[in-house]
Amino acid sequence: MVTKEKLKDYAARLMFDMDDDGYDRTLKEFEVIEKHMDLIGKIDGIENVEPMTFPYVIYHAKFREDEVKESLTNEEVLANSKENKANQVKVPKVVL
């Protein structure tokens, strides 16, 4: 069950905050979702249904099989980097 305290904890971990009205609205949305999940859980045979990626069958999408291929060596990757340090590619700081 989702509580206001859990929401505040998650928000703090994600480095954002809402006013109390925002938390109350979000809690109401979670209540609706939980009610729907309970209803779905009561459907006979639901545990036998295979999980889906899409809600409908897509015949035209063909996913390739994963194949292990030869990759670049660490030296080859570092040779293409603008700057590296301690055997790693150094990138600009992106978090403020």
N, CA, C and O atoms as CSV, one atom per row, in Angstrom:
chain,resi,resn,atom,element,x,y,z
A,1,MET,N,N,0.837,-1.182,0.000
A,1,MET,CA,C,0.000,0.000,0.000
A,1,MET,C,C,0.879,1.242,0.000
A,1,MET,O,O,1.872,1.313,0.724
A,2,VAL,N,N,0.514,2.192,-0.797
A,2,VAL,CA,C,1.275,3.431,-0.898
A,2,VAL,C,C,0.754,4.420,0.143
A,2,VAL,O,O,-0.453,4.620,0.277
A,3,THR,N,N,1.673,5.027,0.869
A,3,THR,CA,C,1.302,6.033,1.870
A,3,THR,C,C,1.955,7.359,1.512
A,3,THR,O,O,2.855,7.419,0.675
A,4,LYS,N,N,1.488,8.418,2.157
A,4,LYS,CA,C,2.067,9.740,1.916
A,4,LYS,C,C,3.545,9.754,2.318
A,4,LYS,O,O,4.364,10.408,1.672
A,5,GLU,N,N,3.876,9.028,3.390
A,5,GLU,CA,C,5.269,8.972,3.838
A,5,GLU,C,C,6.152,8.302,2.783
A,5,GLU,O,O,7.265,8.758,2.520
A,6,LYS,N,N,5.646,7.207,2.175
A,6,LYS,CA,C,6.404,6.546,1.114
A,6,LYS,C,C,6.585,7.471,-0.079
A,6,LYS,O,O,7.670,7.548,-0.654
A,7,LEU,N,N,5.514,8.175,-0.452
A,7,LEU,CA,C,5.618,9.104,-1.582
A,7,LEU,C,C,6.659,10.184,-1.304
A,7,LEU,O,O,7.445,10.536,-2.183
A,8,LYS,N,N,6.663,10.700,-0.095
A,8,LYS,CA,C,7.637,11.747,0.261
A,8,LYS,C,C,9.063,11.182,0.225
A,8,LYS,O,O,9.999,11.863,-0.195
A,9,ASP,N,N,9.213,9.936,0.668
A,9,ASP,CA,C,10.524,9.291,0.618
A,9,ASP,C,C,10.981,9.107,-0.825
A,9,ASP,O,O,12.125,9.414,-1.158
A,10,TYR,N,N,10.084,8.601,-1.690
A,10,TYR,CA,C,10.425,8.418,-3.102
A,10,TYR,C,C,10.753,9.756,-3.749
A,10,TYR,O,O,11.709,9.859,-4.518
A,11,ALA,N,N,9.970,10.774,-3.443
A,11,ALA,CA,C,10.211,12.100,-4.019
A,11,ALA,C,C,11.583,12.630,-3.586
A,11,ALA,O,O,12.317,13.203,-4.392
A,12,ALA,N,N,11.916,12.436,-2.325
A,12,ALA,CA,C,13.220,12.898,-1.835
A,12,ALA,C,C,14.356,12.173,-2.539
A,12,ALA,O,O,15.374,12.778,-2.875
A,13,ARG,N,N,14.180,10.871,-2.763
A,13,ARG,CA,C,15.213,10.102,-3.461
A,13,ARG,C,C,15.366,10.550,-4.905
A,13,ARG,O,O,16.458,10.479,-5.468
A,14,LEU,N,N,14.269,11.014,-5.510
A,14,LEU,CA,C,14.311,11.493,-6.889
A,14,LEU,C,C,14.598,12.993,-6.962
A,14,LEU,O,O,14.587,13.590,-8.039
A,15,MET,N,N,14.852,13.580,-5.815
A,15,MET,CA,C,15.215,15.006,-5.689
A,15,MET,C,C,14.136,15.942,-6.220
A,15,MET,O,O,14.436,16.881,-6.958
A,16,PHE,N,N,12.883,15.692,-5.851
A,16,PHE,CA,C,11.823,16.649,-6.113
A,16,PHE,C,C,10.829,16.589,-4.970
A,16,PHE,O,O,10.827,15.651,-4.173
A,17,ASP,N,N,9.992,17.597,-4.905
A,17,ASP,CA,C,9.013,17.675,-3.838
A,17,ASP,C,C,7.729,18.261,-4.391
A,17,ASP,O,O,7.735,18.969,-5.397
A,18,MET,N,N,6.635,17.959,-3.726
A,18,MET,CA,C,5.337,18.509,-4.100
A,18,MET,C,C,4.729,19.127,-2.856
A,18,MET,O,O,5.180,18.878,-1.739
A,19,ASP,N,N,3.707,19.929,-3.061
A,19,ASP,CA,C,2.965,20.400,-1.895
A,19,ASP,C,C,2.033,19.287,-1.424
A,19,ASP,O,O,1.880,18.278,-2.113
A,20,ASP,N,N,1.415,19.457,-0.269
A,20,ASP,CA,C,0.552,18.405,0.285
A,20,ASP,C,C,-0.598,18.063,-0.649
A,20,ASP,O,O,-1.020,16.908,-0.712
A,21,ASP,N,N,-1.108,19.049,-1.373
A,21,ASP,CA,C,-2.191,18.791,-2.322
A,21,ASP,C,C,-1.726,17.832,-3.425
A,21,ASP,O,O,-2.483,16.958,-3.847
A,22,GLY,N,N,-0.507,17.992,-3.880
A,22,GLY,CA,C,0.054,17.112,-4.897
A,22,GLY,C,C,0.183,15.683,-4.401
A,22,GLY,O,O,-0.118,14.736,-5.128
A,23,TYR,N,N,0.635,15.527,-3.146
A,23,TYR,CA,C,0.735,14.187,-2.566
A,23,TYR,C,C,-0.651,13.563,-2.412
A,23,TYR,O,O,-0.824,12.372,-2.671
A,24,ASP,N,N,-1.641,14.359,-1.992
A,24,ASP,CA,C,-3.003,13.838,-1.832
A,24,ASP,C,C,-3.578,13.385,-3.169
A,24,ASP,O,O,-4.212,12.333,-3.243
A,25,ARG,N,N,-3.364,14.170,-4.232
A,25,ARG,CA,C,-3.850,13.778,-5.562
A,25,ARG,C,C,-3.181,12.490,-6.031
A,25,ARG,O,O,-3.832,11.608,-6.590
A,26,THR,N,N,-1.882,12.394,-5.797
A,26,THR,CA,C,-1.143,11.201,-6.212
A,26,THR,C,C,-1.621,9.975,-5.440
A,26,THR,O,O,-1.739,8.890,-6.010
A,27,LEU,N,N,-1.899,10.142,-4.140
A,27,LEU,CA,C,-2.421,9.027,-3.347
A,27,LEU,C,C,-3.772,8.555,-3.881
A,27,LEU,O,O,-4.025,7.352,-3.942
A,28,LYS,N,N,-4.637,9.483,-4.267
A,28,LYS,CA,C,-5.939,9.112,-4.836
A,28,LYS,C,C,-5.753,8.343,-6.148
A,28,LYS,O,O,-6.480,7.386,-6.415
A,29,GLU,N,N,-4.785,8.759,-6.960
A,29,GLU,CA,C,-4.511,8.047,-8.210
A,29,GLU,C,C,-4.035,6.627,-7.928
A,29,GLU,O,O,-4.434,5.689,-8.619
A,30,PHE,N,N,-3.184,6.464,-6.916
A,30,PHE,CA,C,-2.715,5.124,-6.557
A,30,PHE,C,C,-3.860,4.265,-6.037
A,30,PHE,O,O,-3.894,3.062,-6.296
A,31,GLU,N,N,-4.802,4.866,-5.304
A,31,GLU,CA,C,-5.963,4.111,-4.818
A,31,GLU,C,C,-6.763,3.559,-5.991
A,31,GLU,O,O,-7.200,2.408,-5.955
A,32,VAL,N,N,-6.958,4.362,-7.023
A,32,VAL,CA,C,-7.685,3.908,-8.213
A,32,VAL,C,C,-6.928,2.758,-8.884
A,32,VAL,O,O,-7.527,1.753,-9.266
A,33,ILE,N,N,-5.637,2.911,-9.020
A,33,ILE,CA,C,-4.816,1.864,-9.641
A,33,ILE,C,C,-4.906,0.572,-8.825
A,33,ILE,O,O,-5.058,-0.509,-9.395
A,34,GLU,N,N,-4.812,0.676,-7.498
A,34,GLU,CA,C,-4.887,-0.514,-6.650
A,34,GLU,C,C,-6.247,-1.194,-6.765
A,34,GLU,O,O,-6.318,-2.423,-6.759
A,35,LYS,N,N,-7.332,-0.419,-6.870
A,35,LYS,CA,C,-8.666,-1.000,-7.046
A,35,LYS,C,C,-8.746,-1.758,-8.368
A,35,LYS,O,O,-9.311,-2.850,-8.432
A,36,HIS,N,N,-8.177,-1.171,-9.424
A,36,HIS,CA,C,-8.166,-1.852,-10.717
A,36,HIS,C,C,-7.347,-3.138,-10.654
A,36,HIS,O,O,-7.743,-4.157,-11.219
A,37,MET,N,N,-6.216,-3.093,-9.973
A,37,MET,CA,C,-5.381,-4.281,-9.843
A,37,MET,C,C,-6.116,-5.374,-9.068
A,37,MET,O,O,-6.017,-6.553,-9.409
A,38,ASP,N,N,-6.855,-4.985,-8.026
A,38,ASP,CA,C,-7.641,-5.965,-7.272
A,38,ASP,C,C,-8.706,-6.598,-8.160
A,38,ASP,O,O,-8.917,-7.810,-8.107
A,39,LEU,N,N,-9.378,-5.785,-8.975
A,39,LEU,CA,C,-10.400,-6.316,-9.882
A,39,LEU,C,C,-9.789,-7.289,-10.887
A,39,LEU,O,O,-10.342,-8.358,-11.145
A,40,ILE,N,N,-8.659,-6.914,-11.442
A,40,ILE,CA,C,-7.990,-7.788,-12.411
A,40,ILE,C,C,-7.567,-9.084,-11.743
A,40,ILE,O,O,-7.665,-10.150,-12.350
A,41,GLY,N,N,-7.099,-9.012,-10.501
A,41,GLY,CA,C,-6.668,-10.198,-9.774
A,41,GLY,C,C,-7.804,-11.172,-9.491
A,41,GLY,O,O,-7.556,-12.354,-9.253
A,42,LYS,N,N,-9.046,-10.694,-9.513
A,42,LYS,CA,C,-10.204,-11.552,-9.243
A,42,LYS,C,C,-10.701,-12.291,-10.486
A,42,LYS,O,O,-11.612,-13.112,-10.383
A,43,ILE,N,N,-10.134,-12.024,-11.634
A,43,ILE,CA,C,-10.548,-12.702,-12.870
A,43,ILE,C,C,-10.088,-14.143,-12.815
A,43,ILE,O,O,-8.914,-14.418,-12.569
A,44,ASP,N,N,-11.020,-15.070,-13.046
A,44,ASP,CA,C,-10.685,-16.495,-13.037
A,44,ASP,C,C,-9.644,-16.812,-14.111
A,44,ASP,O,O,-9.788,-16.404,-15.264
A,45,GLY,N,N,-8.603,-17.538,-13.730
A,45,GLY,CA,C,-7.586,-17.980,-14.673
A,45,GLY,C,C,-6.562,-16.921,-15.039
A,45,GLY,O,O,-5.741,-17.148,-15.928
A,46,ILE,N,N,-6.586,-15.773,-14.383
A,46,ILE,CA,C,-5.654,-14.686,-14.741
A,46,ILE,C,C,-4.197,-15.113,-14.557
A,46,ILE,O,O,-3.311,-14.623,-15.255
A,47,GLU,N,N,-3.955,-16.024,-13.618
A,47,GLU,CA,C,-2.576,-16.467,-13.378
A,47,GLU,C,C,-2.048,-17.320,-14.526
A,47,GLU,O,O,-0.843,-17.558,-14.611
A,48,ASN,N,N,-2.930,-17.784,-15.411
A,48,ASN,CA,C,-2.511,-18.600,-16.553
A,48,ASN,C,C,-2.270,-17.780,-17.817
A,48,ASN,O,O,-1.859,-18.328,-18.840
A,49,VAL,N,N,-2.519,-16.487,-17.757
A,49,VAL,CA,C,-2.356,-15.629,-18.926
A,49,VAL,C,C,-0.895,-15.212,-19.037
A,49,VAL,O,O,-0.290,-14.772,-18.059
A,50,GLU,N,N,-0.336,-15.354,-20.230
A,50,GLU,CA,C,1.058,-14.981,-20.464
A,50,GLU,C,C,1.193,-13.457,-20.498
A,50,GLU,O,O,0.411,-12.790,-21.175
A,51,PRO,N,N,2.169,-12.897,-19.780
A,51,PRO,CA,C,2.360,-11.447,-19.808
A,51,PRO,C,C,2.636,-10.953,-21.224
A,51,PRO,O,O,3.228,-11.661,-22.038
A,52,MET,N,N,2.195,-9.719,-21.507
A,52,MET,CA,C,2.355,-9.148,-22.851
A,52,MET,C,C,3.215,-7.891,-22.790
A,52,MET,O,O,3.231,-7.177,-21.787
A,53,THR,N,N,3.925,-7.638,-23.879
A,53,THR,CA,C,4.642,-6.390,-24.026
A,53,THR,C,C,3.706,-5.324,-24.572
A,53,THR,O,O,3.778,-4.160,-24.179
A,54,PHE,N,N,2.829,-5.732,-25.480
A,54,PHE,CA,C,1.855,-4.847,-26.094
A,54,PHE,C,C,0.458,-5.400,-25.812
A,54,PHE,O,O,0.310,-6.610,-25.643
A,55,PRO,N,N,-0.565,-4.554,-25.758
A,55,PRO,CA,C,-1.915,-5.045,-25.472
A,55,PRO,C,C,-2.564,-5.760,-26.653
A,55,PRO,O,O,-3.695,-6.232,-26.535
A,56,TYR,N,N,-1.881,-5.849,-27.774
A,56,TYR,CA,C,-2.409,-6.526,-28.954
A,56,TYR,C,C,-1.246,-7.148,-29.719
A,56,TYR,O,O,-0.093,-6.762,-29.523
A,57,VAL,N,N,-1.543,-8.096,-30.575
A,57,VAL,CA,C,-0.501,-8.781,-31.333
A,57,VAL,C,C,-0.031,-7.886,-32.477
A,57,VAL,O,O,-0.843,-7.317,-33.206
A,58,ILE,N,N,1.275,-7.771,-32.625
A,58,ILE,CA,C,1.853,-7.002,-33.723
A,58,ILE,C,C,2.557,-7.991,-34.646
A,58,ILE,O,O,3.579,-8.578,-34.291
A,59,TYR,N,N,1.995,-8.160,-35.823
A,59,TYR,CA,C,2.545,-9.137,-36.761
A,59,TYR,C,C,3.682,-8.573,-37.611
A,59,TYR,O,O,4.549,-9.317,-38.069
A,60,HIS,N,N,3.675,-7.262,-37.817
A,60,HIS,CA,C,4.673,-6.680,-38.711
A,60,HIS,C,C,6.002,-6.371,-38.017
A,60,HIS,O,O,6.986,-6.074,-38.694
A,61,ALA,N,N,6.054,-6.433,-36.689
A,61,ALA,CA,C,7.296,-6.149,-35.970
A,61,ALA,C,C,8.067,-7.443,-35.779
A,61,ALA,O,O,7.578,-8.378,-35.145
A,62,LYS,N,N,9.240,-7.493,-36.312
A,62,LYS,CA,C,10.093,-8.674,-36.172
A,62,LYS,C,C,11.314,-8.281,-35.352
A,62,LYS,O,O,12.123,-7.453,-35.772
A,63,PHE,N,N,11.431,-8.878,-34.196
A,63,PHE,CA,C,12.561,-8.583,-33.339
A,63,PHE,C,C,13.700,-9.541,-33.652
A,63,PHE,O,O,13.488,-10.744,-33.809
A,64,ARG,N,N,14.883,-9.009,-33.741
A,64,ARG,CA,C,16.022,-9.852,-34.057
A,64,ARG,C,C,16.448,-10.622,-32.813
A,64,ARG,O,O,16.199,-10.197,-31.685
A,65,GLU,N,N,17.081,-11.735,-33.037
A,65,GLU,CA,C,17.648,-12.512,-31.943
A,65,GLU,C,C,18.919,-11.814,-31.463
A,65,GLU,O,O,19.666,-11.256,-32.267
A,66,ASP,N,N,19.157,-11.846,-30.181
A,66,ASP,CA,C,20.402,-11.295,-29.656
A,66,ASP,C,C,21.545,-12.225,-30.039
A,66,ASP,O,O,21.469,-13.440,-29.852
A,67,GLU,N,N,22.589,-11.641,-30.571
A,67,GLU,CA,C,23.755,-12.414,-30.955
A,67,GLU,C,C,24.994,-11.800,-30.317
A,67,GLU,O,O,25.170,-10.581,-30.316
A,68,VAL,N,N,25.837,-12.648,-29.783
A,68,VAL,CA,C,27.088,-12.181,-29.215
A,68,VAL,C,C,28.045,-11.923,-30.360
A,68,VAL,O,O,28.304,-12.809,-31.174
A,69,LYS,N,N,28.569,-10.711,-30.421
A,69,LYS,CA,C,29.521,-10.350,-31.461
A,69,LYS,C,C,30.791,-9.828,-30.804
A,69,LYS,O,O,30.804,-9.448,-29.633
A,70,GLU,N,N,31.834,-9.822,-31.579
A,70,GLU,CA,C,33.099,-9.295,-31.086
A,70,GLU,C,C,32.945,-7.798,-30.844
A,70,GLU,O,O,32.395,-7.079,-31.679
A,71,SER,N,N,33.430,-7.338,-29.705
A,71,SER,CA,C,33.307,-5.915,-29.391
A,71,SER,C,C,34.685,-5.264,-29.362
A,71,SER,O,O,35.710,-5.937,-29.476
A,72,LEU,N,N,34.689,-3.971,-29.211
A,72,LEU,CA,C,35.946,-3.227,-29.166
A,72,LEU,C,C,36.711,-3.535,-27.893
A,72,LEU,O,O,36.118,-3.814,-26.851
A,73,THR,N,N,37.995,-3.484,-27.982
A,73,THR,CA,C,38.818,-3.642,-26.781
A,73,THR,C,C,38.801,-2.322,-26.016
A,73,THR,O,O,38.420,-1.283,-26.554
A,74,ASN,N,N,39.213,-2.380,-24.771
A,74,ASN,CA,C,39.269,-1.180,-23.947
A,74,ASN,C,C,40.197,-0.139,-24.587
A,74,ASN,O,O,39.907,1.057,-24.564
A,75,GLU,N,N,41.293,-0.596,-25.146
A,75,GLU,CA,C,42.248,0.323,-25.772
A,75,GLU,C,C,41.625,1.003,-26.996
A,75,GLU,O,O,41.845,2.194,-27.217
A,76,GLU,N,N,40.853,0.260,-27.790
A,76,GLU,CA,C,40.209,0.839,-28.974
A,76,GLU,C,C,39.173,1.889,-28.582
A,76,GLU,O,O,39.053,2.926,-29.235
A,77,VAL,N,N,38.439,1.621,-27.533
A,77,VAL,CA,C,37.446,2.594,-27.069
A,77,VAL,C,C,38.136,3.853,-26.570
A,77,VAL,O,O,37.738,4.965,-26.919
A,78,LEU,N,N,39.160,3.683,-25.762
A,78,LEU,CA,C,39.868,4.840,-25.215
A,78,LEU,C,C,40.582,5.627,-26.306
A,78,LEU,O,O,40.746,6.840,-26.177
A,79,ALA,N,N,41.006,4.968,-27.369
A,79,ALA,CA,C,41.668,5.659,-28.470
A,79,ALA,C,C,40.701,6.621,-29.169
A,79,ALA,O,O,41.134,7.622,-29.741
A,80,ASN,N,N,39.405,6.329,-29.127
A,80,ASN,CA,C,38.412,7.184,-29.765
A,80,ASN,C,C,37.849,8.248,-28.832
A,80,ASN,O,O,37.056,9.087,-29.260
A,81,SER,N,N,38.248,8.223,-27.564
A,81,SER,CA,C,37.689,9.192,-26.613
A,81,SER,C,C,38.511,10.467,-26.621
A,81,SER,O,O,39.721,10.450,-26.846
A,82,LYS,N,N,37.829,11.567,-26.372
A,82,LYS,CA,C,38.487,12.862,-26.325
A,82,LYS,C,C,39.399,12.957,-25.103
A,82,LYS,O,O,40.513,13.476,-25.175
A,83,GLU,N,N,38.890,12.437,-23.969
A,83,GLU,CA,C,39.664,12.486,-22.730
A,83,GLU,C,C,39.364,11.227,-21.930
A,83,GLU,O,O,38.215,10.788,-21.865
A,84,ASN,N,N,40.391,10.645,-21.321
A,84,ASN,CA,C,40.167,9.470,-20.484
A,84,ASN,C,C,41.048,9.543,-19.254
A,84,ASN,O,O,42.078,10.216,-19.224
A,85,LYS,N,N,40.596,8.818,-18.237
A,85,LYS,CA,C,41.308,8.830,-16.961
A,85,LYS,C,C,41.046,7.491,-16.282
A,85,LYS,O,O,39.906,7.027,-16.246
A,86,ALA,N,N,42.070,6.881,-15.756
A,86,ALA,CA,C,41.969,5.611,-15.025
A,86,ALA,C,C,41.276,4.544,-15.863
A,86,ALA,O,O,40.425,3.805,-15.368
A,87,ASN,N,N,41.652,4.472,-17.145
A,87,ASN,CA,C,41.101,3.467,-18.061
A,87,ASN,C,C,39.605,3.611,-18.309
A,87,ASN,O,O,38.936,2.637,-18.654
A,88,GLN,N,N,39.075,4.824,-18.134
A,88,GLN,CA,C,37.665,5.108,-18.381
A,88,GLN,C,C,37.544,6.383,-19.199
A,88,GLN,O,O,38.401,7.264,-19.131
A,89,VAL,N,N,36.456,6.470,-19.982
A,89,VAL,CA,C,36.197,7.677,-20.751
A,89,VAL,C,C,35.725,8.755,-19.795
A,89,VAL,O,O,34.789,8.536,-19.026
A,90,LYS,N,N,36.360,9.912,-19.833
A,90,LYS,CA,C,35.964,11.026,-18.974
A,90,LYS,C,C,34.991,11.906,-19.741
A,90,LYS,O,O,35.269,12.328,-20.863
A,91,VAL,N,N,33.844,12.181,-19.120
A,91,VAL,CA,C,32.809,12.992,-19.751
A,91,VAL,C,C,32.531,14.205,-18.868
A,91,VAL,O,O,32.846,14.192,-17.678
A,92,PRO,N,N,31.934,15.266,-19.451
A,92,PRO,CA,C,31.602,16.440,-18.632
A,92,PRO,C,C,30.537,16.116,-17.593
A,92,PRO,O,O,29.701,15.236,-17.797
A,93,LYS,N,N,30.576,16.823,-16.497
A,93,LYS,CA,C,29.576,16.664,-15.466
A,93,LYS,C,C,28.220,17.094,-16.001
A,93,LYS,O,O,28.104,18.158,-16.608
A,94,VAL,N,N,27.191,16.280,-15.784
A,94,VAL,CA,C,25.864,16.590,-16.330
A,94,VAL,C,C,24.833,16.826,-15.230
A,94,VAL,O,O,23.701,17.205,-15.529
A,95,VAL,N,N,25.195,16.612,-13.967
A,95,VAL,CA,C,24.281,16.832,-12.858
A,95,VAL,C,C,24.698,18.108,-12.145
A,95,VAL,O,O,25.878,18.330,-11.874
A,96,LEU,N,N,23.716,18.937,-11.849
A,96,LEU,CA,C,24.035,20.194,-11.163
A,96,LEU,C,C,24.100,20.011,-9.676
A,96,LEU,O,O,24.358,20.969,-8.948
